[in-house]
């Protein structure tokens, strides 16, 4: 057996061949430990994950197949000088050390989803003469619309705020600020004595959503091992769906309670307290600390030492251990070579230049298509479609919502299980293809097959299922991966802003478009946009499975 040889590959958008790359320092969270006995996959272990490098013989057989982490590679050749491939180096970690750094940021997503679910019941309670417990229950359409969309417009403002201050605050403090806004927003809304105070509370809560949806994927992506990054960020999407379900259940339970809407909104505050205390106990992102050090935003040595301590804590190692120190040193070399000759402060438009623009096209394009393929609008038809097929009594809309929520949860869980095995592109391509097909079926149903409601039910479930294995989790995962470290904070804030802005436009335009075009032509329009989004995915979205964030920056964005 010859000595172990380590290679990396260059990923192209259109060329599947992998090529050896130049030697450079190993990136953060990569390990140099080699286990010659075997290689392992993250799915093989529940406690300790031991990731190793492939052993390549000096004279490899044709079509030799080997596994590294979550990737499968093939090589052909006659000798050690032939073209070979390998996955990026990965590291050894304890699953128990990963749970809390994921859980507390993910609660920010759960509270976002909870607001969606709780609002569906709260608006019914709020307008009831008998159950609202207030004298101003007779809301106009505009007032009700402001109550429903208040958190959405707050999220838009939160995204703008994140663009300005996120890199200064850091990921940890940003999520603590989000938790505080969730608490104040929930409490103010719950105790609102009049409509104006209620709207102020909704806006505060929305500011928390904007900061949380920006900070959570950043913190998770920058602190977790690269081989499970896709799984964890997809799990954050699962938490959003769990939050929606929780909101539906709380709303259904309290719908007959006088002043029930106050409890529905107020229930978010204790969860936000847990999120805030949890984030307070976690260390800051080591990558953010190192970027601050390289940019001269503090004492270089102090920031470096904090990064070592932070990484040690995140991996469940003794404080300042040698393994964490070595990884930090390797990453510092890489960051110095990448950013050392640049200004310490990037300008306002930097995210629209060079590799940053390419990253924004990928991430911003995904979250834009996520919304303009009709995701907010299609679900408006869920109740009538299921009711017409006899799945629910017309008077029990909350149970219809729970059915859809449970199915969304199931399909999101499938995406979580497969995203680091199959990769991002296969899930996107398959899911978006299904979205386009389902929208076509809905158009045909409303045009020709109105007497066959099972067609619409099948199309609706196909849409929801395909969305939850593609645009739902993968868009946010890709957004958290593709931006360079220097502009990651600004880039993700712009992507979040794009998402909420397009959501607001689609939501606002739904009723006028439905009246103007009719349901059949509206779904046909969404289906056409879905086909365009499929072409965008095929030709513009790269595969990032198994790559470290530094590898994505050095290979894909050049």
Secondary structure as the mmCIF struct_conf table of DSSP 4:
data_model
#
loop_
_struct_conf.conf_type_id
_struct_conf.id
_struct_conf.beg_label_comp_id
_struct_conf.beg_label_asym_id
_struct_conf.beg_label_seq_id
_struct_conf.end_label_comp_id
_struct_conf.end_label_asym_id
_struct_conf.end_label_seq_id
HELX_LH_PP_P HELX_LH_PP_P1 UNK A 2 UNK A 4
BEND BEND1 UNK A 13 UNK A 14
HELX_LH_PP_P HELX_LH_PP_P2 UNK A 25 UNK A 27
TURN_TY1_P TURN_TY1_P1 UNK A 28 UNK A 29
TURN_TY1_P TURN_TY1_P2 UNK A 36 UNK A 37
HELX_RH_3T_P HELX_RH_3T_P1 UNK A 42 UNK A 44
BEND BEND2 UNK A 46 UNK A 47
STRN STRN1 UNK A 48 UNK A 49
HELX_LH_PP_P HELX_LH_PP_P3 UNK A 53 UNK A 55
BEND BEND3 UNK A 58 UNK A 59
HELX_LH_PP_P HELX_LH_PP_P4 UNK A 60 UNK A 61
TURN_TY1_P TURN_TY1_P3 UNK A 62 UNK A 63
STRN STRN2 UNK A 64 UNK A 68
TURN_TY1_P TURN_TY1_P4 UNK A 69 UNK A 70
STRN STRN3 UNK A 71 UNK A 75
BEND BEND4 UNK A 78 UNK A 79
TURN_TY1_P TURN_TY1_P5 UNK A 80 UNK A 81
BEND BEND5 UNK A 82 UNK A 82
HELX_LH_PP_P HELX_LH_PP_P5 UNK A 87 UNK A 89
STRN STRN4 UNK A 93 UNK A 94
HELX_RH_AL_P HELX_RH_AL_P1 UNK A 95 UNK A 126
TURN_TY1_P TURN_TY1_P6 UNK A 127 UNK A 127
TURN_TY1_P TURN_TY1_P7 UNK A 129 UNK A 131
BEND BEND6 UNK A 132 UNK A 132
BEND BEND7 UNK A 134 UNK A 135
HELX_RH_AL_P HELX_RH_AL_P2 UNK A 141 UNK A 169
HELX_RH_AL_P HELX_RH_AL_P3 UNK A 171 UNK A 190
TURN_TY1_P TURN_TY1_P8 UNK A 191 UNK A 191
BEND BEND8 UNK A 193 UNK A 194
HELX_RH_AL_P HELX_RH_AL_P4 UNK A 195 UNK A 223
BEND BEND9 UNK A 224 UNK A 224
HELX_RH_3T_P HELX_RH_3T_P2 UNK A 226 UNK A 228
HELX_RH_AL_P HELX_RH_AL_P5 UNK A 229 UNK A 254
TURN_TY1_P TURN_TY1_P9 UNK A 255 UNK A 256
BEND BEND10 UNK A 257 UNK A 257
TURN_TY1_P TURN_TY1_P10 UNK A 258 UNK A 259
HELX_RH_AL_P HELX_RH_AL_P6 UNK A 260 UNK A 281
BEND BEND11 UNK A 282 UNK A 282
HELX_LH_PP_P HELX_LH_PP_P6 UNK A 283 UNK A 285
HELX_RH_AL_P HELX_RH_AL_P7 UNK A 286 UNK A 294
TURN_TY1_P TURN_TY1_P11 UNK A 295 UNK A 296
BEND BEND12 UNK A 297 UNK A 298
HELX_RH_AL_P HELX_RH_AL_P8 UNK A 300 UNK A 314
TURN_TY1_P TURN_TY1_P12 UNK A 315 UNK A 316
HELX_LH_PP_P HELX_LH_PP_P7 UNK A 317 UNK A 318
TURN_TY1_P TURN_TY1_P13 UNK A 319 UNK A 320
HELX_RH_AL_P HELX_RH_AL_P9 UNK A 322 UNK A 339
TURN_TY1_P TURN_TY1_P14 UNK A 340 UNK A 341
BEND BEND13 UNK A 342 UNK A 342
BEND BEND14 UNK A 344 UNK A 345
TURN_TY1_P TURN_TY1_P15 UNK A 348 UNK A 349
HELX_RH_3T_P HELX_RH_3T_P3 UNK A 350 UNK A 352
BEND BEND15 UNK A 353 UNK A 353
HELX_RH_AL_P HELX_RH_AL_P10 UNK A 354 UNK A 372
TURN_TY1_P TURN_TY1_P16 UNK A 373 UNK A 373
BEND BEND16 UNK A 374 UNK A 374
HELX_RH_AL_P HELX_RH_AL_P11 UNK A 375 UNK A 378
HELX_RH_3T_P HELX_RH_3T_P4 UNK A 379 UNK A 381
HELX_RH_AL_P HELX_RH_AL_P12 UNK A 382 UNK A 388
TURN_TY1_P TURN_TY1_P17 UNK A 389 UNK A 390
BEND BEND17 UNK A 391 UNK A 392
TURN_TY1_P TURN_TY1_P18 UNK A 394 UNK A 395
HELX_RH_AL_P HELX_RH_AL_P13 UNK A 397 UNK A 422
HELX_RH_AL_P HELX_RH_AL_P14 UNK A 424 UNK A 448
TURN_TY1_P TURN_TY1_P19 UNK A 450 UNK A 451
HELX_RH_AL_P HELX_RH_AL_P15 UNK A 453 UNK A 469
TURN_TY1_P TURN_TY1_P20 UNK A 470 UNK A 470
HELX_RH_AL_P HELX_RH_AL_P16 UNK A 471 UNK A 482
BEND BEND18 UNK A 483 UNK A 483
HELX_RH_3T_P HELX_RH_3T_P5 UNK A 485 UNK A 487
HELX_RH_AL_P HELX_RH_AL_P17 UNK A 488 UNK A 517
HELX_RH_AL_P HELX_RH_AL_P18 UNK A 519 UNK A 540
HELX_LH_PP_P HELX_LH_PP_P8 UNK A 541 UNK A 543
TURN_TY1_P TURN_TY1_P21 UNK A 545 UNK A 546
HELX_RH_AL_P HELX_RH_AL_P19 UNK A 549 UNK A 555
TURN_TY1_P TURN_TY1_P22 UNK A 556 UNK A 556
#
